[in-house]
């Protein structure tokens, strides 16, 4: 009986945490992108509970063969800018205790950190200006809603994506700065190749990838109908 009660308590806690994370995510979208974007996301989420079909471009970036990663990093012309790596709950709690934005603006940050994901953050003062996630394990990658493309974590590959810049700091050089710092961090961790996927219908991230000279190395298709899921990926040549 005690085990059943404890099990129900844990389940209730997980449900409440999930609802709280969804509320914070909705609040973040509303505050940064507006009501229309929030409604679009809600309708998309409802549809995807029954049926989902997406085609993705797969990107691969060779970290160890990139000479620019060792160059001086151009810092945006902003005062009190800092780059932080957050890989544990303790580090996130310490940031919050020091007045830095973290849990309040990042969707399900605690759950992602508990799964092993690493947050790369750029702060202006104590305001979160840019965020990007890195996963060094399959469990960490699975904590994000991503297509199940192949990443050889044991062979020196990682997943890196979910990059976000606060609107007021866009067009300040923040993207180039944060991208370089993330690659430098990955190199320090022994990563050889960074991988990520972009939905073919999501044009802005593709433009950013082109701006940063990223190359498409493959494509994949994902189909989900209720509990049935299907994924297929294939490589692409430079000509394709």
C-alpha positions in Angstrom: 0.0 0.0 0.0 2.8 2.4 0.9 4.5 1.7 -2.5 1.2 2.5 -4.3 0.8 5.8 -2.5 4.4 6.8 -3.1 4.0 5.8 -6.8 0.9 8.0 -7.1 2.7 10.9 -5.4 5.6 10.6 -7.9 3.2 10.4 -10.8 1.3 13.5 -9.6 4.6 15.4 -9.1 5.7 14.6 -12.7 2.3 15.7 -14.1 2.4 18.9 -12.2 6.0 19.6 -13.3 4.9 18.9 -16.9 2.0 21.3 -16.7 4.1 24.0 -15.1 6.7 23.6 -17.9 4.0 23.9 -20.5 2.6 27.0 -18.8 6.0 28.6 -18.7 6.6 27.7 -22.4 3.3 29.3 -23.4 4.1 32.4 -21.4 7.5 32.7 -23.0 6.0 32.4 -26.5 3.4 35.0 -25.7 5.9 37.4 -24.3 8.5 37.1 -27.0 6.4 36.2 -30.2 2.9 37.4 -29.5 -0.6 35.9 -29.2 -0.9 34.7 -32.8 2.3 32.6 -32.6 1.1 31.1 -29.3 -2.3 30.1 -30.8 -0.4 28.6 -33.8 1.8 26.5 -31.4 -1.3 25.3 -29.4 -3.1 24.2 -32.6 0.0 22.5 -33.8 0.4 20.6 -30.5 -3.2 19.4 -30.6 -2.8 18.2 -34.2 0.4 16.4 -33.5 -1.2 14.3 -30.7 -3.0 12.4 -33.5 -1.0 12.8 -36.7 2.4 14.3 -37.6 4.4 14.3 -40.8 7.6 16.3 -41.2 10.6 16.4 -43.5 13.9 17.6 -42.2 17.3 18.6 -43.4 20.1 17.1 -41.4 23.2 19.3 -40.7 26.7 18.1 -39.8 29.5 20.3 -38.7 33.1 19.1 -38.3 34.4 20.7 -35.2 38.0 19.5 -35.2 38.6 20.5 -38.9 37.3 24.1 -38.4 40.3 26.5 -38.3 38.1 29.5 -37.4 37.2 28.0 -34.1 40.6 28.9 -32.8 40.4 32.5 -33.9 39.6 35.5 -31.7 35.9 35.6 -30.9 34.2 38.8 -31.9 32.3 40.1 -28.9 29.1 42.0 -29.5 29.3 45.8 -28.7 27.3 45.3 -25.4 28.3 46.1 -21.9 28.7 43.4 -19.2 28.4 40.4 -21.6 29.3 36.9 -20.4 29.1 33.4 -21.7 28.1 30.6 -19.2 27.9 26.9 -19.4 25.1 25.3 -17.3 25.3 21.5 -17.0 23.8 20.8 -13.6 20.8 21.7 -11.4 23.2 23.2 -8.9 24.8 25.5 -11.4 21.3 26.7 -12.5 20.2 27.2 -8.9 23.3 29.3 -8.2 22.6 31.5 -11.3 19.0 32.0 -10.1 20.2 32.8 -6.6 22.6 35.4 -8.0 19.7 37.1 -9.9 20.4 35.7 -13.4 17.4 34.7 -15.6 17.2 31.0 -16.2 14.3 28.9 -15.0 11.8 31.7 -15.5 12.5 32.1 -19.2 13.6 28.6 -20.3 11.0 25.9 -21.0 11.5 22.7 -18.9 15.1 23.7 -18.0 15.2 21.5 -14.9 14.0 18.4 -16.8 16.5 18.9 -19.6 19.4 19.4 -17.2 18.4 16.3 -15.2 18.5 14.3 -18.5 22.1 15.5 -19.1 21.6 18.3 -21.6 23.9 21.3 -21.4 22.8 24.9 -21.7 25.1 27.4 -23.3 24.0 30.9 -22.2 25.0 34.4 -23.1 24.0 37.0 -20.5 23.9 40.8 -20.8 24.1 41.8 -17.2 21.8 39.3 -15.6 19.4 39.1 -18.6 19.4 36.0 -20.7 20.2 37.2 -24.2 21.0 33.9 -26.0 20.5 30.2 -25.3 21.6 27.0 -27.1 21.5 23.4 -26.0 24.1 20.7 -26.4 23.5 16.9 -25.9 26.4 14.5 -25.4 24.2 11.5 -24.7 21.1 9.9 -26.2 19.1 10.5 -23.0 19.9 14.2 -23.1 18.8 14.4 -26.8 15.6 12.5 -26.0 14.6 15.2 -23.6 13.9 17.5 -26.6 11.2 17.0 -29.2 13.5 16.1 -32.0 13.3 13.7 -34.9 15.2 10.4 -34.1 18.1 11.0 -36.4 21.3 9.1 -35.8 24.0 10.6 -33.6 27.1 8.5 -32.7 27.7 9.9 -29.2 30.3 7.3 -28.4 32.2 8.2 -31.6 32.6 11.8 -30.7 29.4 13.2 -32.2 27.0 15.5 -30.4 23.6 17.1 -30.9 23.4 20.9 -30.8 20.3 23.0 -31.5 17.4 24.9 -29.9 19.2 28.2 -30.3 17.3 31.2 -29.3 18.2 34.9 -29.1 16.1 37.5 -27.3 14.5 39.8 -29.9 16.1 43.0 -28.5 19.6 41.5 -29.0 19.2 40.3 -32.6 21.3 41.9 -35.3 24.0 42.8 -32.7 26.4 40.0 -33.6 25.0 37.8 -30.8 24.4 34.8 -33.1 28.0 34.7 -34.4 29.4 35.2 -30.9 27.3 32.5 -29.3 27.9 30.1 -32.1 31.6 30.4 -31.9 31.6 30.0 -28.1 29.5 26.8 -28.4 31.9 25.3 -30.9 34.8 26.1 -28.7 33.1 24.4 -25.8 32.4 21.3 -27.9 36.0 21.1 -29.1 37.1 21.3 -25.4 34.8 18.4 -24.7 36.4 16.2 -27.4 33.5 16.6 -29.9 34.4 15.9 -33.5 31.1 16.4 -35.2 28.0 18.4 -34.2 24.7 17.4 -35.7 21.2 18.9 -35.7 18.0 18.8 -37.8 15.8 21.6 -39.2 12.3 21.2 -40.5 12.2 21.9 -44.3 9.2 24.3 -43.7 11.2 26.3 -41.1 13.0 28.7 -43.4 14.5 31.2 -40.9 16.8 28.7 -39.2 17.9 27.4 -42.7 18.9 31.0 -43.6 20.9 31.3 -40.4 22.6 28.0 -41.1 23.5 29.3 -44.6 24.8 32.5 -43.1 27.1 30.5 -40.7 28.3 28.4 -43.7 26.6 25.2 -42.4 26.2 22.3 -44.8 23.4 19.9 -45.2 24.6 16.3 -45.0 21.3 14.4 -45.2 17.5 14.5 -45.0 14.9 12.6 -43.0 11.2 12.0 -42.9 9.1 11.4 -39.8 5.6 10.1 -39.6 3.5 9.6 -36.5 -0.1 8.3 -36.4 -1.3 7.8 -32.8 1.2 5.3 -31.3 2.8 4.2 -34.6 6.0 6.1 -35.5 8.2 5.9 -38.6 11.6 7.6 -39.4 13.8 7.3 -42.4 17.0 9.2 -43.2 19.4 9.2 -46.1 22.6 11.0 -46.9 22.9 13.8 -49.5 25.8 14.6 -51.7 27.0 18.2 -52.1 25.4 18.3 -55.6 22.1 17.2 -54.2 
